[in-house]
């Protein structure tokens, strides 16, 4: 299926809406509750991790030459920021939408809320 298309009415969903509300967004046309499919999440996370590892290895090679007191920390920080940017961008471009399962309803208690009359 095409990326960011509502399976109900074939309306296109914006990438920013997909990135911001991946667990439950509403289609602007038919108002169906949608979520991002797991396969799209896996692809976006894998791309983000690959980019983070590449940045970490590149930066580790640079800071090893002239590392200061916190030279070991910079590759980790840069890798984290890379993961934080690449994963949502990848999700915005490859997101396959599906109908969200219905939300579970709370179970009503038969005993009136669990309060005993004698304990007030």
N, C-alpha and C positions, 0 to 999 in steps of 0.2 A: 504494500500500500504506500501511497505517497506520503511524504513527511508533512506533518502538521495539518492534516485533513480530517475533518469530523467524519466518523464512519456512518453517522446517521443521515446527514444532509449534504455532505461533501463541501462544506464551507471551510475556508482556509482560516487557521488560527495563527495569530502572530507569534513570532519567536519569543518575544519578551513575556507574553502570557504563559507560554509553555515553560520557560525557565523559572518564572516566579511561582506558578501554581501547578507543579507537575503531578501532585497527588490528587487534585480535584479542581478542575476548571470547568466553567460552563461555556458551552458553545454559544456564541453571540447570536446565531440564527435560530437554532431549534431548542436551545436551553437544555440540552442533554449534558449530564455531568460526565466529564471525560478525565482520563488519566493517561500518563505516558506508559507505554508498554515496557516490560522488563528488558527485552532485548535492546531497546534504544538506550535505556539506562546503562546497560553493560557496555555498549559500544562507546558511549560518551565517557564513562569512567575509565575504560581501558585507554582511550586516546589521551585523556588527561594524565593518567599514570605514566604512559610512555613518554609524553612530553616532559613530565616532572623528572623522570629518571635521566633523560637526555640533558636537561638543564643542570641537574645535580652533578652529573659526571663532568660536564664542561666546566662548571663553576669550581668544582673540587680541584680540577687540574690547574686552574688559574690561581686559586687562593693557596694552593700548596707551595707555590713558588715564593710568595711573599705573605705568609700567614702571620697575623698578629695574635692578640690575645683571644679574640672571638672569631678567628678565621675559619674554624670548624663549623660555626653556626650559619654563616652566610649561604653555603650551598643548600642547607636544609630550608632556610627561609625562602630563598628563591624558588626552590622546588615546590614548596607549599603554595606560594603565590601563583606559580605556573599551573598547578593542578586546579586552583580556585578559579582561574580564568578560562582555561582550555575546556574543562568539563562542561560548564554551562554553555559555552559557545558551540561545542559539538552537539550538545543536547538540543539547542535551538535549531540546528540544521538537520538532524537525523531523527527527530522525535516522531514516532509512530503512535498515534492516539487510539485508545480503545475506550469503550464504555466502562465507567467505574462501577464496581459492585455496589449494591445498595448498602447504605450505612446501617449497622446493627441498631436495633431498637432496644431501649432499656426494658428490663423485665419488671413488671409491676409486682410488688410484694402483696401476698394474700393476707398478711397479718397486720396491715395498716401502717406499714413503714418500719416495723421492728421495735417500736416503743412499747414498753409494758406499762399498763395503767397504774401499777403500784409503785413505780419508781419516779415520781415527780418531785 
